[in-house]
Amino acid sequence: MADDGYTLREVDTRLGRPKGSAFRAFKRQREALRENVDFRVLPAHTAKAEIERLRASGRIYRSSINVIVLFESGFERVRAELELAPGAAQESSDPSISSARRIRSARYRGA
């Protein structure tokens, strides 16, 4: 992680997921995430210099317009969501992820 958080490209790369996986997981978790606590948004119209710095350093996709940066808590939630998604590589030994998996599984079963 960089000092200022994880970009979605960094999450995709770190977790070995295809482009867009972290963004889709972020969207699924959006209601549970708090802006400026779990993540921040860099809008293209107000954060142009910072976005260009991230682009120049290879931290965001070339096509990125508005950028989402996850803080540690947001990264952990998105990581857990990705591990719950079909095709996740392996079970995690992290007990919080196991709990999240059980909760989500119960939701799908209508429990």
C-alpha positions as YAML, in Angstrom:
chain: A
units: angstrom
residues:
- id: 1
  name: MET
  ca: [0.00, 0.00, 0.00]
- id: 2
  name: ALA
  ca: [1.16, 3.49, -0.68]
- id: 3
  name: ASP
  ca: [1.02, 5.99, 2.16]
- id: 4
  name: ASP
  ca: [-2.23, 7.39, 0.82]
- id: 5
  name: GLY
  ca: [-4.11, 4.12, 0.32]
- id: 6
  name: TYR
  ca: [-4.76, 1.52, -2.34]
- id: 7
  name: THR
  ca: [-6.04, 2.38, -5.80]
- id: 8
  name: LEU
  ca: [-8.45, -0.09, -7.37]
- id: 9
  name: ARG
  ca: [-5.78, -1.07, -9.88]
- id: 10
  name: GLU
  ca: [-3.45, -1.91, -7.00]
- id: 11
  name: VAL
  ca: [-6.17, -4.03, -5.40]
- id: 12
  name: ASP
  ca: [-6.77, -5.93, -8.67]
- id: 13
  name: THR
  ca: [-3.02, -6.49, -9.07]
- id: 14
  name: ARG
  ca: [-2.33, -7.42, -5.46]
- id: 15
  name: LEU
  ca: [-5.15, -9.95, -5.40]
- id: 16
  name: GLY
  ca: [-4.44, -11.30, -8.87]
- id: 17
  name: ARG
  ca: [-7.84, -10.30, -10.20]
- id: 18
  name: PRO
  ca: [-8.79, -9.03, -13.67]
- id: 19
  name: LYS
  ca: [-9.26, -5.33, -14.33]
- id: 20
  name: GLY
  ca: [-12.48, -4.03, -12.82]
- id: 21
  name: SER
  ca: [-12.84, -6.71, -10.13]
- id: 22
  name: ALA
  ca: [-12.03, -4.34, -7.26]
- id: 23
  name: PHE
  ca: [-14.39, -1.70, -8.66]
- id: 24
  name: ARG
  ca: [-17.28, -4.18, -8.86]
- id: 25
  name: ALA
  ca: [-16.55, -5.39, -5.30]
- id: 26
  name: PHE
  ca: [-16.41, -1.76, -4.15]
- id: 27
  name: LYS
  ca: [-19.83, -1.11, -5.72]
- id: 28
  name: ARG
  ca: [-21.29, -4.16, -3.98]
- id: 29
  name: GLN
  ca: [-19.93, -2.95, -0.62]
- id: 30
  name: ARG
  ca: [-20.59, 0.77, -1.18]
- id: 31
  name: GLU
  ca: [-23.42, 1.07, 1.35]
- id: 32
  name: ALA
  ca: [-21.21, -0.35, 4.12]
- id: 33
  name: LEU
  ca: [-18.23, 1.89, 3.31]
- id: 34
  name: ARG
  ca: [-17.83, 5.41, 4.68]
- id: 35
  name: GLU
  ca: [-16.34, 8.13, 2.53]
- id: 36
  name: ASN
  ca: [-13.21, 9.72, 4.05]
- id: 37
  name: VAL
  ca: [-13.01, 6.84, 6.55]
- id: 38
  name: ASP
  ca: [-12.83, 3.71, 4.37]
- id: 39
  name: PHE
  ca: [-12.15, 5.40, 1.03]
- id: 40
  name: ARG
  ca: [-11.88, 8.71, -0.73]
- id: 41
  name: VAL
  ca: [-12.90, 9.81, -4.20]
- id: 42
  name: LEU
  ca: [-10.67, 11.94, -6.38]
- id: 43
  name: PRO
  ca: [-13.05, 13.71, -8.78]
- id: 44
  name: ALA
  ca: [-11.52, 14.47, -12.18]
- id: 45
  name: HIS
  ca: [-12.65, 18.10, -12.08]
- id: 46
  name: THR
  ca: [-11.01, 18.92, -8.72]
- id: 47
  name: ALA
  ca: [-8.13, 16.46, -8.34]
- id: 48
  name: LYS
  ca: [-6.61, 16.55, -11.80]
- id: 49
  name: ALA
  ca: [-2.98, 16.95, -10.62]
- id: 50
  name: GLU
  ca: [-3.23, 14.11, -8.11]
- id: 51
  name: ILE
  ca: [-4.90, 11.83, -10.65]
- id: 52
  name: GLU
  ca: [-2.17, 12.59, -13.19]
- id: 53
  name: ARG
  ca: [0.49, 11.80, -10.56]
- id: 54
  name: LEU
  ca: [-1.18, 8.44, -9.90]
- id: 55
  name: ARG
  ca: [-1.45, 7.76, -13.64]
- id: 56
  name: ALA
  ca: [2.23, 8.67, -14.22]
- id: 57
  name: SER
  ca: [3.32, 6.31, -11.46]
- id: 58
  name: GLY
  ca: [1.21, 3.46, -12.90]
- id: 59
  name: ARG
  ca: [-1.09, 3.25, -9.89]
- id: 60
  name: ILE
  ca: [-4.33, 3.71, -11.83]
- id: 61
  name: TYR
  ca: [-5.62, 2.41, -15.14]
- id: 62
  name: ARG
  ca: [-5.02, 4.72, -18.11]
- id: 63
  name: SER
  ca: [-8.77, 4.92, -18.69]
- id: 64
  name: SER
  ca: [-9.55, 6.03, -15.10]
- id: 65
  name: ILE
  ca: [-11.42, 9.33, -14.84]
- id: 66
  name: ASN
  ca: [-12.59, 9.66, -11.24]
- id: 67
  name: VAL
  ca: [-10.39, 7.69, -8.88]
- id: 68
  name: ILE
  ca: [-11.25, 5.76, -5.73]
- id: 69
  name: VAL
  ca: [-8.55, 5.28, -3.12]
- id: 70
  name: LEU
  ca: [-9.23, 2.72, -0.41]
- id: 71
  name: PHE
  ca: [-7.87, 3.12, 3.09]
- id: 72
  name: GLU
  ca: [-6.93, -0.02, 5.02]
- id: 73
  name: SER
  ca: [-10.46, -0.66, 6.33]
- id: 74
  name: GLY
  ca: [-11.95, -0.22, 2.85]
- id: 75
  name: PHE
  ca: [-9.29, -2.44, 1.33]
- id: 76
  name: GLU
  ca: [-10.07, -5.21, 3.82]
- id: 77
  name: ARG
  ca: [-13.80, -5.03, 3.07]
- id: 78
  name: VAL
  ca: [-13.24, -5.09, -0.70]
- id: 79
  name: ARG
  ca: [-10.72, -7.94, -0.33]
- id: 80
  name: ALA
  ca: [-13.26, -9.94, 1.67]
- id: 81
  name: GLU
  ca: [-15.93, -9.25, -0.95]
- id: 82
  name: LEU
  ca: [-13.61, -10.48, -3.70]
- id: 83
  name: GLU
  ca: [-12.87, -13.64, -1.76]
- id: 84
  name: LEU
  ca: [-16.61, -14.27, -1.45]
- id: 85
  name: ALA
  ca: [-17.12, -13.84, -5.18]
- id: 86
  name: PRO
  ca: [-17.37, -16.91, -7.40]
- id: 87
  name: GLY
  ca: [-13.94, -17.98, -8.59]
- id: 88
  name: ALA
  ca: [-12.12, -16.84, -5.46]
- id: 89
  name: ALA
  ca: [-8.75, -18.53, -5.32]
- id: 90
  name: GLN
  ca: [-8.84, -20.08, -1.84]
- id: 91
  name: GLU
  ca: [-10.51, -20.02, 1.50]
- id: 92
  name: SER
  ca: [-9.00, -17.48, 3.84]
- id: 93
  name: SER
  ca: [-7.91, -18.24, 7.37]
- id: 94
  name: ASP
  ca: [-9.06, -14.76, 8.44]
- id: 95
  name: PRO
  ca: [-12.01, -15.38, 10.84]
- id: 96
  name: SER
  ca: [-13.72, -12.11, 9.89]
- id: 97
  name: ILE
  ca: [-13.86, -13.23, 6.28]
- id: 98
  name: SER
  ca: [-15.30, -16.58, 7.30]
- id: 99
  name: SER
  ca: [-18.02, -14.74, 9.22]
- id: 100
  name: ALA
  ca: [-18.70, -12.48, 6.27]
- id: 101
  name: ARG
  ca: [-18.92, -15.54, 4.03]
- id: 102
  name: ARG
  ca: [-21.48, -17.16, 6.35]
- id: 103
  name: ILE
  ca: [-23.58, -13.99, 6.50]
- id: 104
  name: ARG
  ca: [-23.55, -13.57, 2.74]
- id: 105
  name: SER
  ca: [-24.30, -17.24, 2.20]
- id: 106
  name: ALA
  ca: [-27.30, -16.94, 4.52]
- id: 107
  name: ARG
  ca: [-28.53, -13.93, 2.53]
- id: 108
  name: TYR
  ca: [-28.45, -15.95, -0.69]
- id: 109
  name: ARG
  ca: [-30.38, -18.78, 0.93]
- id: 110
  name: GLY
  ca: [-32.95, -16.32, 2.22]
- id: 111
  name: ALA
  ca: [-32.17, -17.09, 5.84]
...
